Structure formats: structure tokens, C-alpha cells
Amino acid sequence: MALDKSGKLWRGENFDDLAEYIRYFEAGGYPVATVVESRCGECDGRTFRVRIDEEEATQRTCLACGAVAFFGDSAEHWAGTGHESCSCPCGGEEFAAAVGYALFDDGEVRWISVGLRCLRDGTLGVYADTKIDYSPSHHLLSQA
């Protein structure tokens, strides 16, 4: 299956498809300058369960080794309660993930979008879209 834009929901089969969807989404209405694939820092795994809180702080758990990490600066904003597991409309809860970054002219991060591709049916979506309102923020580019 190649990238399928024909239905209400886009579907894809790889990182390039997810990156195209995130670029189309345009974080905060700004062009996405770069998209980084999420990889586990422990085992280089690329499949995750993802949880989100009401402030759109997002946490991922690697399906290969169980390591837990946060997207962007989510660890600083992670609330003690109110987390929900991300799920696809098909019911799937296992994803490939990527982060899209909209940047200011000076290279600092303006917006972050967390995109997920369902591993069951390939549905693509942006599950968190967060404005970054501090500087320096360039370090966030390495926290996908």
C-alpha cells in the first residue's frame, strides 16, 4: 500500500508517508521544516504505545524493550493524572511515530506535532500539536 489520500483518513505504510501527512497538517498553521522519526534510545525500536494528557504532553513506550520516553519537552509538563492511551479509529494502539517541527527564521522551534501511524491499518494522524513559547528551543529537535 502506498500513501492513500482517497478517504476521510489518510493511510500509509512507512515513515515517508507519515512525514508527508505531518507536513500537510502544518503545526500551528506554520510550514513544517523538518520531520524526525521516533526511535527508542535504548534499542532503536520504532514501534510504540503512546499516552497523552489533557495538555497534549505525550509519552511513548517502546514495544520492543519497554523503555519509556517523552516527545519534545513533555516530561516537564506531564501531569500526575489524566493520561489516555492513543488509539486509532480502528482500535489499534500500536504505532510508528514521528515529530514535525515548525521553526522560526532563526532555527528555534515554534510548534511541535506528534504524528502516529497505526500499525494495524496504516491510518495517519497528528495526536498532539504544541506551541513552544520559549527560547532557546533548538534542543527539542533531538527529542523525537
Buried (B, 14 or more C-beta within 10 A) or exposed (E): EEBBBEEEBBBBBBBBBBBBBBBEBBBBEBEBBBBBBBBBEEEEBBBBBBBBBEEBBBBBBBBEEEBBBBBBBBEEBBEEEEBEEBBBEEEBBBBBBBBBBBBBEEEBBBBBBBBBBBBEBBBBBBBBBBEBEEEEBBEBBEBB
